[in-house]
């Protein structure tokens, strides 16, 4: 009877920790666009302070729940129920209320994860590690199922169903563990922070995996499935090879961030090496978390190998709490540490793209890995030289139930994530058989800076973007500022999502990094012969920039289409001119060429003059000139009005900012082409307005 009770208790704790961690990961992804919204309205400093405040707030929630008490089943139940209610509120609220509740829910999720992990730690480090890693992989599976656009950003009710199942599972399992006795908070729970940071940003981030490896999105599911399977064997080990885990983690982080080739796609060998690095990162994080959260207990009298499963009989909770752990205040500090270790590396990584740090921002994750590995090694060495103590979690390895649960968990992970990967493959653009044919001598083109999917109100508006694009049914899209895994942009794979939703193919090239860049999407009915990428001069910074071109067949002639994004600061004119020169030198531009993008240059600027000198005319200005000529022949008054819209572009439709456009920095330029129609489209899905042009090739 006692054994079956212990198994049920362990199972309930595992389910709760997996579900709560998965909800926390989703809310961490949700918080990124909210900080971007704050930055857009109040500046970088305000956004950074908001992020730090949000991720230090778990200490306040933990203090409110745990004041003068140690974590227990009832306390975990209260935290889980509060988290479930907050998550539901995030789904139904809008505007400022959604932002405030969303950030509070994120803080509460980190606090709940810490509290549940503290309760679970009484049964050993492997249960804590299994729950946290399992939660990361579960969240990745749901993210992949939804095409990387989380339920919090979707309007349909069905998208919330998987998250609702998680909420119900968390609440029900927490109810079943409500009688778990008070437990001293486990040691090493701070290690949850770096594991969640690396998981959310890298090894449990399908969009990041796809962009960093250059594989299709569906392969991310296979990579994560392999990670989930092999971590079960790490969890089943009696003794963790700590030095090996530490060295592998640091090496894997270096491999994942510094090996990818940019801006050219990775070779197959390099892609597989990066995928291997991601798998090793997950395994080593799991092993180090097991070691960090192992509980040390005084051996029972006459039984030097007393196990954690015997803890309730051999050592009373009161004795353990008072003699071998910090008081409740220590758990509050742990919650703050977990939150800080999650957000600080991600925050600094993103800040570098606006305020350069002076060193490669990838080193932040290397430093996190080194610090994490070193801290666990030091703690492990200190514990190994204490002869009067034993590692409780290691002794529990002999229990068959632990191994069975690990293997069952791995098997389920493999089946679930593998199924999602196969389902994703079915809808992947790479799986479609497309017949190349052209039935028109015109090309409908939309150019749009998508602001990494985040609208001016802080929402990730990919569904709205799809709806706005479908209204004009373009043949080709030239897009800038697409995110493929940035946590601060919701960790979506924008280019894959848009291609699937619009039934188009795509070519993508990184700019700031492999997760942020430019793309061209096209219908299968428009034959495409080649894709070229080039890096543009960094100049005065602060971001790396790129350009990408594709060549299409239109009525038997070749049309080259370029998507680019030039440096954005007002004083960057010399850099932008250098980038234009790089673009012409690096891309194989044919006689019929369209260059579209965010040039960050207004009408009459040196950049526009330079493109005009090279034989490229603006789509809008060409039509305005035609209109002016027609007007002058029929109505002198109208001609006077139209003169303001001459070839310099003065007075042409504005594109930025989308909610109150007052400047024109997005352009479509063409050489040896005719623009039959050009207009600015209405949309609130980005901070820029999209441009539309109908193009035919000059004979």
MARSEMI-287466 format. One record per residue (C-alpha): residue in three letters; x, z, y; chain; residue number from 1. Coordinates in steps of 0.25 Angstrom, whole numbers, plus 5000, padded with zeros to 4 digits. Example, Ala and Ser with C-alpha at 12.3 -4.5 7.8 and 13.67 -1.06 7.14 Angstrom:
BEGIN
   type      x      z      y   mol   seq
    ALA   5049   5031   4982     A     1
    SER   5055   5029   4996     A     2
! end
This chain:
BEGIN
   type      x      z      y   mol   seq
    UNK   5000   5000   5000     A     1
    UNK   5011   5004   5010     A     2
    UNK   5018   4991   5007     A     3
    UNK   5006   4982   5009     A     4
    UNK   5004   4990   5022     A     5
    UNK   5018   4987   5027     A     6
    UNK   5016   4972   5024     A     7
    UNK   5003   4972   5032     A     8
    UNK   5010   4979   5043     A     9
    UNK   5022   4970   5043     A    10
    UNK   5013   4957   5042     A    11
    UNK   5005   4962   5054     A    12
    UNK   5017   4965   5062     A    13
    UNK   5023   4951   5059     A    14
    UNK   5010   4944   5063     A    15
    UNK   5008   4952   5076     A    16
    UNK   5023   4949   5080     A    17
    UNK   5022   4934   5077     A    18
    UNK   5009   4933   5084     A    19
    UNK   5013   4941   5096     A    20
    UNK   5027   4934   5097     A    21
    UNK   5020   4920   5096     A    22
    UNK   5011   4924   5108     A    23
    UNK   5022   4929   5116     A    24
    UNK   5030   4916   5114     A    25
    UNK   5018   4908   5118     A    26
    UNK   5017   4917   5131     A    27
    UNK   5031   4916   5134     A    28
    UNK   5030   4900   5134     A    29
    UNK   5017   4902   5143     A    30
    UNK   5025   4911   5153     A    31
    UNK   5035   4900   5156     A    32
    UNK   5026   4891   5164     A    33
    UNK   5020   4903   5171     A    34
    UNK   5034   4906   5177     A    35
    UNK   5036   4891   5181     A    36
    UNK   5022   4892   5188     A    37
    UNK   5028   4905   5196     A    38
    UNK   5041   4897   5199     A    39
    UNK   5033   4886   5204     A    40
    UNK   5025   4894   5214     A    41
    UNK   5035   4906   5217     A    42
    UNK   5049   4901   5213     A    43
    UNK   5059   4904   5202     A    44
    UNK   5062   4918   5206     A    45
    UNK   5047   4922   5205     A    46
    UNK   5046   4915   5191     A    47
    UNK   5058   4922   5186     A    48
    UNK   5053   4935   5190     A    49
    UNK   5040   4932   5184     A    50
    UNK   5046   4929   5171     A    51
    UNK   5055   4941   5171     A    52
    UNK   5043   4950   5175     A    53
    UNK   5034   4944   5164     A    54
    UNK   5045   4946   5153     A    55
    UNK   5048   4960   5157     A    56
    UNK   5034   4963   5158     A    57
    UNK   5033   4965   5142     A    58
    UNK   5040   4979   5145     A    59
    UNK   5028   4983   5153     A    60
    UNK   5018   4979   5143     A    61
    UNK   5027   4986   5132     A    62
    UNK   5028   4999   5140     A    63
    UNK   5013   4999   5143     A    64
    UNK   5010   4998   5128     A    65
    UNK   5021   5006   5123     A    66
    UNK   5023   5017   5133     A    67
    UNK   5028   5030   5126     A    68
    UNK   5025   5024   5112     A    69
    UNK   5032   5016   5102     A    70
    UNK   5026   5002   5097     A    71
    UNK   5016   5003   5087     A    72
    UNK   5004   4995   5080     A    73
    UNK   4994   4999   5091     A    74
    UNK   5003   4996   5102     A    75
    UNK   5006   4982   5096     A    76
    UNK   4991   4979   5094     A    77
    UNK   4988   4982   5109     A    78
    UNK   5000   4973   5113     A    79
    UNK   4995   4962   5104     A    80
    UNK   4980   4963   5109     A    81
    UNK   4985   4963   5123     A    82
    UNK   4993   4950   5121     A    83
    UNK   4982   4943   5114     A    84
    UNK   4973   4945   5125     A    85
    UNK   4983   4941   5135     A    86
    UNK   4986   4928   5128     A    87
    UNK   4971   4925   5127     A    88
    UNK   4970   4927   5142     A    89
    UNK   4982   4918   5145     A    90
    UNK   4974   4907   5137     A    91
    UNK   4961   4908   5146     A    92
    UNK   4966   4912   5160     A    93
    UNK   4971   4902   5170     A    94
    UNK   4979   4902   5183     A    95
    UNK   4986   4915   5189     A    96
    UNK   4979   4924   5179     A    97
    UNK   4984   4916   5167     A    98
    UNK   4998   4916   5173     A    99
    UNK   4998   4931   5175     A   100
    UNK   4991   4934   5161     A   101
    UNK   5000   4924   5154     A   102
    UNK   5013   4931   5159     A   103
    UNK   5007   4945   5156     A   104
    UNK   5004   4940   5142     A   105
    UNK   5018   4935   5140     A   106
    UNK   5024   4948   5144     A   107
    UNK   5013   4955   5135     A   108
    UNK   5017   4946   5123     A   109
    UNK   5032   4950   5124     A   110
    UNK   5028   4964   5125     A   111
    UNK   5019   4963   5113     A   112
    UNK   5029   4956   5105     A   113
    UNK   5039   4967   5108     A   114
    UNK   5029   4978   5104     A   115
    UNK   5025   4971   5091     A   116
    UNK   5039   4968   5087     A   117
    UNK   5043   4983   5090     A   118
    UNK   5032   4987   5080     A   119
    UNK   5036   4977   5070     A   120
    UNK   5051   4981   5071     A   121
    UNK   5047   4994   5063     A   122
    UNK   5047   4984   5051     A   123
    UNK   5060   4977   5054     A   124
    UNK   5067   4967   5062     A   125
    UNK   5062   4955   5053     A   126
    UNK   5048   4958   5056     A   127
    UNK   5051   4957   5071     A   128
    UNK   5059   4945   5070     A   129
    UNK   5049   4938   5061     A   130
    UNK   5038   4941   5070     A   131
    UNK   5045   4936   5083     A   132
    UNK   5051   4924   5076     A   133
    UNK   5038   4921   5069     A   134
    UNK   5031   4922   5083     A   135
    UNK   5040   4912   5089     A   136
    UNK   5038   4902   5078     A   137
    UNK   5023   4904   5078     A   138
    UNK   5022   4902   5093     A   139
    UNK   5031   4889   5091     A   140
    UNK   5021   4884   5080     A   141
    UNK   5009   4886   5089     A   142
    UNK   5017   4879   5101     A   143
    UNK   5020   4868   5092     A   144
    UNK   5006   4867   5087     A   145
    UNK   5001   4865   5101     A   146
    UNK   5011   4855   5105     A   147
    UNK   5019   4865   5112     A   148
    UNK   5008   4867   5123     A   149
    UNK   5004   4882   5120     A   150
    UNK   4990   4886   5120     A   151
    UNK   4991   4893   5133     A   152
    UNK   4992   4880   5140     A   153
    UNK   4981   4873   5133     A   154
    UNK   4967   4871   5137     A   155
    UNK   4960   4870   5123     A   156
    UNK   4956   4882   5115     A   157
    UNK   4961   4877   5102     A   158
    UNK   4976   4878   5107     A   159
    UNK   4974   4893   5109     A   160
    UNK   4969   4895   5094     A   161
    UNK   4984   4896   5088     A   162
    UNK   4987   4907   5099     A   163
    UNK   4973   4914   5097     A   164
    UNK   4977   4915   5082     A   165
    UNK   4990   4921   5086     A   166
    UNK   4983   4931   5095     A   167
    UNK   4973   4935   5084     A   168
    UNK   4984   4936   5074     A   169
    UNK   4992   4945   5083     A   170
    UNK   4980   4954   5086     A   171
    UNK   4975   4955   5071     A   172
    UNK   4989   4958   5066     A   173
    UNK   4991   4968   5077     A   174
    UNK   4978   4975   5073     A   175
    UNK   4983   4976   5059     A   176
    UNK   4996   4983   5063     A   177
    UNK   4989   4992   5073     A   178
    UNK   4993   5004   5064     A   179
    UNK   5008   5001   5063     A   180
    UNK   5014   5014   5067     A   181
    UNK   5023   5017   5079     A   182
    UNK   5036   5011   5078     A   183
    UNK   5049   5012   5087     A   184
    UNK   5051   4999   5093     A   185
    UNK   5061   4991   5086     A   186
    UNK   5076   4989   5090     A   187
    UNK   5080   4975   5095     A   188
    UNK   5067   4970   5099     A   189
    UNK   5073   4965   5112     A   190
    UNK   5078   4953   5103     A   191
    UNK   5064   4948   5103     A   192
    UNK   5067   4943   5117     A   193
    UNK   5078   4933   5114     A   194
    UNK   5071   4928   5101     A   195
    UNK   5059   4925   5109     A   196
    UNK   5067   4918   5120     A   197
    UNK   5074   4909   5111     A   198
    UNK   5062   4907   5102     A   199
    UNK   5053   4903   5114     A   200
    UNK   5063   4894   5121     A   201
    UNK   5070   4888   5108     A   202
    UNK   5067   4890   5094     A   203
    UNK   5052   4892   5094     A   204
    UNK   5050   4882   5105     A   205
    UNK   5045   4869   5099     A   206
    UNK   5047   4861   5112     A   207
    UNK   5061   4866   5114     A   208
    UNK   5065   4863   5100     A   209
    UNK   5059   4848   5101     A   210
    UNK   5066   4846   5115     A   211
    UNK   5080   4852   5111     A   212
    UNK   5081   4845   5098     A   213
    UNK   5074   4832   5102     A   214
    UNK   5065   4832   5090     A   215
    UNK   5050   4830   5091     A   216
    UNK   5042   4842   5094     A   217
    UNK   5036   4843   5079     A   218
    UNK   5050   4846   5074     A   219
    UNK   5051   4859   5082     A   220
    UNK   5040   4864   5072     A   221
    UNK   5049   4860   5060     A   222
    UNK   5061   4867   5067     A   223
    UNK   5053   4880   5070     A   224
    UNK   5047   4880   5056     A   225
    UNK   5061   4880   5050     A   226
    UNK   5065   4891   5059     A   227
    UNK   5052   4899   5055     A   228
    UNK   5056   4897   5040     A   229
    UNK   5070   4901   5041     A   230
    UNK   5068   4913   5050     A   231
    UNK   5060   4919   5038     A   232
    UNK   5073   4919   5030     A   233
    UNK   5080   4926   5042     A   234
    UNK   5069   4937   5042     A   235
    UNK   5070   4939   5027     A   236
    UNK   5085   4942   5027     A   237
    UNK   5089   4956   5024     A   238
    UNK   5102   4956   5034     A   239
    UNK   5102   4947   5046     A   240
    UNK   5116   4940   5048     A   241
    UNK   5116   4944   5062     A   242
    UNK   5129   4938   5066     A   243
    UNK   5125   4925   5061     A   244
    UNK   5111   4925   5068     A   245
    UNK   5118   4929   5081     A   246
    UNK   5128   4917   5080     A   247
    UNK   5118   4907   5075     A   248
    UNK   5109   4911   5087     A   249
    UNK   5119   4908   5098     A   250
    UNK   5124   4896   5091     A   251
    UNK   5110   4890   5089     A   252
    UNK   5106   4893   5104     A   253
    UNK   5119   4885   5108     A   254
    UNK   5115   4874   5099     A   255
    UNK   5101   4873   5103     A   256
    UNK   5104   4873   5118     A   257
    UNK   5117   4865   5119     A   258
    UNK   5117   4855   5108     A   259
    UNK   5105   4846   5113     A   260
    UNK   5109   4833   5119     A   261
    UNK   5103   4830   5133     A   262
    UNK   5098   4821   5138     A   263
    UNK   5099   4813   5126     A   264
    UNK   5091   4817   5113     A   265
    UNK   5098   4825   5103     A   266
    UNK   5104   4818   5091     A   267
    UNK   5097   4821   5078     A   268
    UNK   5109   4830   5074     A   269
    UNK   5108   4837   5087     A   270
    UNK   5093   4839   5086     A   271
    UNK   5094   4845   5072     A   272
    UNK   5106   4854   5076     A   273
    UNK   5097   4860   5088     A   274
    UNK   5085   4862   5078     A   275
    UNK   5095   4869   5069     A   276
    UNK   5099   4878   5081     A   277
    UNK   5085   4881   5084     A   278
    UNK   5082   4885   5070     A   279
    UNK   5095   4894   5069     A   280
    UNK   5091   4900   5083     A   281
    UNK   5078   4905   5077     A   282
    UNK   5084   4910   5064     A   283
    UNK   5095   4918   5072     A   284
    UNK   5085   4924   5082     A   285
    UNK   5077   4929   5070     A   286
    UNK   5089   4935   5063     A   287
    UNK   5094   4942   5076     A   288
    UNK   5080   4947   5079     A   289
    UNK   5079   4953   5065     A   290
    UNK   5092   4960   5067     A   291
    UNK   5089   4965   5081     A   292
    UNK   5076   4971   5077     A   293
    UNK   5080   4978   5064     A   294
    UNK   5076   4992   5065     A   295
    UNK   5086   5003   5062     A   296
    UNK   5081   5016   5055     A   297
    UNK   5087   5028   5049     A   298
    UNK   5087   5027   5034     A   299
    UNK   5078   5036   5027     A   300
    UNK   5084   5048   5020     A   301
    UNK   5090   5044   5007     A   302
    UNK   5087   5029   5009     A   303
    UNK   5098   5022   5017     A   304
    UNK   5090   5009   5015     A   305
    UNK   5077   5013   5021     A   306
    UNK   5070   5001   5026     A   307
    UNK   5061   4998   5037     A   308
    UNK   5049   4997   5028     A   309
    UNK   5051   5012   5025     A   310
    UNK   5052   5016   5039     A   311
    UNK   5039   5022   5041     A   312
    UNK   5042   5032   5029     A   313
    UNK   5057   5034   5031     A   314
    UNK   5057   5035   5046     A   315
    UNK   5045   5040   5054     A   316
    UNK   5041   5031   5066     A   317
    UNK   5043   5043   5076     A   318
    UNK   5057   5046   5070     A   319
    UNK   5061   5031   5072     A   320
    UNK   5055   5030   5085     A   321
    UNK   5062   5042   5091     A   322
    UNK   5076   5041   5085     A   323
    UNK   5079   5026   5083     A   324
    UNK   5072   5018   5094     A   325
    UNK   5070   5018   5109     A   326
    UNK   5058   5024   5115     A   327
    UNK   5046   5015   5119     A   328
    UNK   5053   5012   5132     A   329
    UNK   5063   5004   5124     A   330
    UNK   5052   4995   5119     A   331
    UNK   5048   4992   5133     A   332
    UNK   5063   4988   5136     A   333
    UNK   5063   4979   5124     A   334
    UNK   5050   4972   5129     A   335
    UNK   5057   4969   5142     A   336
    UNK   5070   4964   5135     A   337
    UNK   5062   4955   5126     A   338
    UNK   5055   4949   5138     A   339
    UNK   5067   4947   5146     A   340
    UNK   5075   4941   5135     A   341
    UNK   5064   4931   5133     A   342
    UNK   5062   4926   5147     A   343
    UNK   5076   4928   5154     A   344
    UNK   5083   4916   5146     A   345
    UNK   5071   4907   5147     A   346
    UNK   5069   4910   5162     A   347
    UNK   5084   4908   5166     A   348
    UNK   5084   4895   5157     A   349
    UNK   5073   4890   5165     A   350
    UNK   5078   4895   5179     A   351
    UNK   5091   4887   5177     A   352
    UNK   5083   4874   5179     A   353
    UNK   5080   4878   5193     A   354
    UNK   5091   4888   5197     A   355
    UNK   5103   4884   5188     A   356
    UNK   5110   4895   5181     A   357
    UNK   5124   4889   5182     A   358
    UNK   5125   4888   5167     A   359
    UNK   5117   4881   5156     A   360
    UNK   5104   4888   5154     A   361
    UNK   5105   4886   5139     A   362
    UNK   5116   4897   5140     A   363
    UNK   5104   4907   5142     A   364
    UNK   5099   4905   5128     A   365
    UNK   5113   4906   5123     A   366
    UNK   5115   4919   5130     A   367
    UNK   5102   4924   5125     A   368
    UNK   5106   4921   5111     A   369
    UNK   5120   4927   5112     A   370
    UNK   5114   4940   5118     A   371
    UNK   5104   4941   5108     A   372
    UNK   5114   4939   5096     A   373
    UNK   5124   4948   5102     A   374
    UNK   5114   4959   5105     A   375
    UNK   5109   4958   5090     A   376
    UNK   5123   4958   5085     A   377
    UNK   5127   4971   5093     A   378
    UNK   5114   4978   5088     A   379
    UNK   5116   4974   5074     A   380
    UNK   5131   4979   5074     A   381
    UNK   5127   4992   5080     A   382
    UNK   5116   4994   5070     A   383
    UNK   5125   4990   5058     A   384
    UNK   5135   5001   5061     A   385
    UNK   5125   5012   5061     A   386
    UNK   5126   5017   5047     A   387
    UNK   5114   5027   5048     A   388
    UNK   5104   5016   5051     A   389
    UNK   5099   5005   5043     A   390
    UNK   5092   4992   5047     A   391
    UNK   5078   4994   5043     A   392
    UNK   5074   4979   5044     A   393
    UNK   5085   4975   5034     A   394
    UNK   5080   4984   5023     A   395
    UNK   5066   4978   5024     A   396
    UNK   5071   4965   5019     A   397
    UNK   5070   4970   5005     A   398
    UNK   5055   4970   5007     A   399
    UNK   5049   4958   5001     A   400
    UNK   5037   4958   5011     A   401
    UNK   5047   4955   5022     A   402
    UNK   5053   4943   5015     A   403
    UNK   5039   4938   5011     A   404
    UNK   5034   4939   5025     A   405
    UNK   5046   4931   5031     A   406
    UNK   5045   4920   5021     A   407
    UNK   5030   4919   5022     A   408
    UNK   5031   4919   5038     A   409
    UNK   5042   4908   5037     A   410
    UNK   5033   4900   5027     A   411
    UNK   5021   4901   5036     A   412
    UNK   5030   4897   5048     A   413
    UNK   5035   4885   5041     A   414
    UNK   5021   4880   5037     A   415
    UNK   5015   4882   5051     A   416
    UNK   5026   4877   5059     A   417
    UNK   5028   4865   5050     A   418
    UNK   5014   4862   5050     A   419
    UNK   5014   4862   5065     A   420
    UNK   5026   4853   5066     A   421
    UNK   5020   4843   5057     A   422
    UNK   5007   4843   5065     A   423
    UNK   5016   4841   5077     A   424
    UNK   5023   4829   5071     A   425
    UNK   5009   4823   5068     A   426
    UNK   5006   4822   5083     A   427
    UNK   5021   4820   5088     A   428
    UNK   5023   4807   5095     A   429
    UNK   5035   4804   5086     A   430
    UNK   5025   4803   5074     A   431
    UNK   5016   4793   5080     A   432
    UNK   5017   4778   5076     A   433
    UNK   5016   4771   5089     A   434
    UNK   5014   4756   5090     A   435
    UNK   5022   4750   5102     A   436
    UNK   5014   4740   5110     A   437
    UNK   5011   4737   5124     A   438
    UNK   4998   4732   5129     A   439
    UNK   5000   4733   5144     A   440
    UNK   5010   4728   5154     A   441
    UNK   5008   4741   5163     A   442
    UNK   5013   4755   5160     A   443
    UNK   5006   4767   5165     A   444
    UNK   5016   4778   5168     A   445
    UNK   5014   4792   5172     A   446
    UNK   5026   4800   5178     A   447
    UNK   5025   4815   5179     A   448
    UNK   5033   4828   5181     A   449
    UNK   5027   4838   5172     A   450
    UNK   5033   4851   5177     A   451
    UNK   5036   4855   5162     A   452
    UNK   5022   4855   5160     A   453
    UNK   5018   4867   5169     A   454
    UNK   5008   4864   5180     A   455
    UNK   5008   4870   5194     A   456
    UNK   4999   4882   5189     A   457
    UNK   5008   4886   5178     A   458
    UNK   5001   4879   5166     A   459
    UNK   5007   4870   5156     A   460
    UNK   4998   4858   5158     A   461
    UNK   5002   4848   5147     A   462
    UNK   4987   4846   5143     A   463
    UNK   4984   4843   5158     A   464
    UNK   4996   4833   5159     A   465
    UNK   4991   4826   5146     A   466
    UNK   4977   4824   5152     A   467
    UNK   4983   4820   5166     A   468
    UNK   4992   4809   5159     A   469
    UNK   4981   4804   5150     A   470
    UNK   4972   4801   5162     A   471
    UNK   4981   4789   5166     A   472
    UNK   4985   4785   5152     A   473
    UNK   5000   4782   5155     A   474
    UNK   5009   4773   5146     A   475
    UNK   5022   4781   5150     A   476
    UNK   5024   4795   5155     A   477
    UNK   5037   4799   5163     A   478
    UNK   5037   4814   5163     A   479
    UNK   5047   4824   5169     A   480
    UNK   5049   4839   5168     A   481
    UNK   5044   4840   5153     A   482
    UNK   5047   4853   5146     A   483
    UNK   5050   4853   5131     A   484
    UNK   5051   4868   5128     A   485
    UNK   5054   4875   5141     A   486
    UNK   5048   4889   5140     A   487
    UNK   5045   4889   5155     A   488
    UNK   5037   4877   5153     A   489
    UNK   5029   4883   5141     A   490
    UNK   5038   4877   5130     A   491
    UNK   5030   4865   5129     A   492
    UNK   5035   4851   5124     A   493
    UNK   5029   4843   5135     A   494
    UNK   5034   4830   5131     A   495
    UNK   5029   4831   5116     A   496
    UNK   5016   4837   5120     A   497
    UNK   5013   4826   5131     A   498
    UNK   5017   4815   5121     A   499
    UNK   5008   4820   5110     A   500
    UNK   4996   4822   5120     A   501
    UNK   4998   4808   5126     A   502
    UNK   5001   4801   5113     A   503
    UNK   5014   4796   5119     A   504
    UNK   5029   4795   5115     A   505
    UNK   5040   4802   5123     A   506
    UNK   5055   4803   5127     A   507
    UNK   5060   4815   5133     A   508
    UNK   5073   4819   5140     A   509
    UNK   5078   4833   5144     A   510
    UNK   5081   4836   5159     A   511
    UNK   5084   4851   5162     A   512
    UNK   5085   4852   5147     A   513
    UNK   5080   4847   5134     A   514
    UNK   5067   4854   5137     A   515
    UNK   5064   4849   5151     A   516
    UNK   5065   4834   5155     A   517
    UNK   5058   4820   5156     A   518
    UNK   5050   4811   5147     A   519
    UNK   5044   4798   5145     A   520
    UNK   5031   4797   5137     A   521
    UNK   5025   4784   5133     A   522
    UNK   5013   4778   5125     A   523
    UNK   5017   4771   5112     A   524
    UNK   5010   4759   5117     A   525
    UNK   5022   4757   5126     A   526
    UNK   5034   4752   5119     A   527
    UNK   5047   4760   5122     A   528
    UNK   5061   4756   5119     A   529
    UNK   5071   4766   5123     A   530
    UNK   5072   4780   5130     A   531
    UNK   5084   4784   5138     A   532
    UNK   5088   4797   5144     A   533
    UNK   5098   4801   5155     A   534
    UNK   5103   4814   5161     A   535
    UNK   5103   4814   5177     A   536
    UNK   5113   4820   5186     A   537
    UNK   5111   4835   5187     A   538
    UNK   5117   4835   5201     A   539
    UNK   5112   4847   5209     A   540
    UNK   5103   4852   5198     A   541
    UNK   5096   4861   5195     A   542
    UNK   5091   4853   5183     A   543
    UNK   5096   4842   5174     A   544
    UNK   5088   4830   5175     A   545
    UNK   5086   4817   5166     A   546
    UNK   5079   4804   5165     A   547
    UNK   5073   4797   5153     A   548
    UNK   5069   4782   5152     A   549
    UNK   5060   4774   5142     A   550
    UNK   5059   4759   5141     A   551
    UNK   5046   4753   5138     A   552
    UNK   5041   4739   5135     A   553
    UNK   5030   4734   5144     A   554
    UNK   5025   4720   5143     A   555
    UNK   5038   4715   5136     A   556
    UNK   5046   4722   5147     A   557
    UNK   5054   4735   5147     A   558
    UNK   5051   4746   5156     A   559
    UNK   5060   4758   5158     A   560
    UNK   5053   4771   5162     A   561
    UNK   5061   4783   5167     A   562
    UNK   5057   4797   5168     A   563
    UNK   5066   4806   5177     A   564
    UNK   5066   4819   5185     A   565
    UNK   5076   4821   5196     A   566
    UNK   5082   4834   5202     A   567
    UNK   5072   4841   5210     A   568
    UNK   5078   4849   5221     A   569
    UNK   5077   4843   5236     A   570
    UNK   5092   4843   5237     A   571
    UNK   5094   4836   5224     A   572
    UNK   5093   4822   5230     A   573
    UNK   5108   4818   5227     A   574
    UNK   5105   4823   5213     A   575
    UNK   5093   4815   5212     A   576
    UNK   5100   4802   5216     A   577
    UNK   5111   4805   5206     A   578
    UNK   5100   4806   5195     A   579
    UNK   5094   4793   5199     A   580
    UNK   5107   4787   5198     A   581
    UNK   5109   4793   5184     A   582
    UNK   5095   4788   5180     A   583
    UNK   5098   4774   5183     A   584
    UNK   5112   4775   5176     A   585
    UNK   5107   4782   5164     A   586
    UNK   5094   4775   5160     A   587
    UNK   5093   4760   5156     A   588
    UNK   5083   4756   5167     A   589
    UNK   5077   4742   5164     A   590
    UNK   5072   4733   5175     A   591
    UNK   5058   4738   5174     A   592
    UNK   5059   4753   5176     A   593
    UNK   5051   4765   5180     A   594
    UNK   5057   4778   5184     A   595
    UNK   5047   4790   5186     A   596
    UNK   5049   4804   5188     A   597
    UNK   5051   4816   5197     A   598
    UNK   5062   4812   5207     A   599
    UNK   5060   4824   5216     A   600
    UNK   5062   4814   5227     A   601
    UNK   5052   4811   5238     A   602
    UNK   5048   4797   5244     A   603
    UNK   5060   4792   5253     A   604
    UNK   5070   4801   5246     A   605
    UNK   5084   4795   5242     A   606
    UNK   5080   4796   5227     A   607
    UNK   5068   4787   5230     A   608
    UNK   5076   4778   5239     A   609
    UNK   5087   4777   5227     A   610
    UNK   5077   4772   5217     A   611
    UNK   5071   4762   5227     A   612
    UNK   5085   4757   5229     A   613
    UNK   5086   4755   5214     A   614
    UNK   5074   4746   5214     A   615
    UNK   5063   4756   5210     A   616
    UNK   5050   4758   5217     A   617
    UNK   5040   4769   5217     A   618
    UNK   5027   4767   5210     A   619
    UNK   5019   4773   5221     A   620
    UNK   5026   4766   5232     A   621
    UNK   5025   4752   5226     A   622
    UNK   5010   4754   5225     A   623
    UNK   5009   4760   5239     A   624
    UNK   5017   4748   5245     A   625
    UNK   5007   4738   5238     A   626
    UNK   4996   4746   5244     A   627
    UNK   5002   4746   5258     A   628
    UNK   5004   4731   5257     A   629
    UNK   4990   4729   5253     A   630
    UNK   4985   4738   5264     A   631
    UNK   4993   4731   5275     A   632
    UNK   4987   4718   5272     A   633
    UNK   4973   4723   5273     A   634
    UNK   4973   4735   5282     A   635
    UNK   4983   4739   5292     A   636
    UNK   4979   4753   5293     A   637
    UNK   4980   4755   5278     A   638
    UNK   4994   4749   5279     A   639
    UNK   4998   4759   5289     A   640
    UNK   4994   4771   5280     A   641
    UNK   5001   4765   5268     A   642
    UNK   5014   4763   5276     A   643
    UNK   5016   4778   5273     A   644
    UNK   5017   4775   5258     A   645
    UNK   5029   4765   5259     A   646
    UNK   5040   4763   5249     A   647
    UNK   5046   4777   5252     A   648
    UNK   5034   4783   5245     A   649
    UNK   5030   4791   5257     A   650
    UNK   5016   4796   5256     A   651
    UNK   5014   4792   5241     A   652
    UNK   5007   4802   5232     A   653
    UNK   5014   4815   5230     A   654
    UNK   5017   4821   5216     A   655
    UNK   5022   4835   5219     A   656
    UNK   5017   4846   5218     A   657
    UNK   5005   4843   5210     A   658
    UNK   4996   4852   5216     A   659
    UNK   4999   4848   5230     A   660
    UNK   5008   4836   5230     A   661
    UNK   5016   4834   5242     A   662
    UNK   5028   4826   5238     A   663
    UNK   5032   4814   5229     A   664
    UNK   5043   4816   5220     A   665
    UNK   5038   4809   5207     A   666
    UNK   5040   4794   5206     A   667
    UNK   5038   4782   5198     A   668
    UNK   5048   4771   5201     A   669
    UNK   5049   4757   5196     A   670
    UNK   5058   4745   5195     A   671
    UNK   5052   4731   5192     A   672
    UNK   5039   4737   5189     A   673
    UNK   5025   4737   5196     A   674
    UNK   5017   4749   5199     A   675
    UNK   5002   4745   5197     A   676
    UNK   4997   4759   5199     A   677
    UNK   5003   4773   5204     A   678
    UNK   4997   4786   5207     A   679
    UNK   4999   4801   5206     A   680
    UNK   4990   4808   5196     A   681
    UNK   4983   4821   5198     A   682
    UNK   4987   4832   5189     A   683
    UNK   4990   4847   5190     A   684
    UNK   4998   4848   5177     A   685
    UNK   5012   4848   5183     A   686
    UNK   5018   4850   5197     A   687
    UNK   5020   4835   5199     A   688
    UNK   5009   4825   5199     A   689
    UNK   5010   4813   5189     A   690
    UNK   5012   4799   5193     A   691
    UNK   5005   4787   5187     A   692
    UNK   5010   4772   5188     A   693
    UNK   5005   4759   5181     A   694
    UNK   5017   4750   5180     A   695
    UNK   5020   4736   5176     A   696
    UNK   5033   4728   5175     A   697
    UNK   5037   4718   5185     A   698
    UNK   5040   4704   5179     A   699
! end
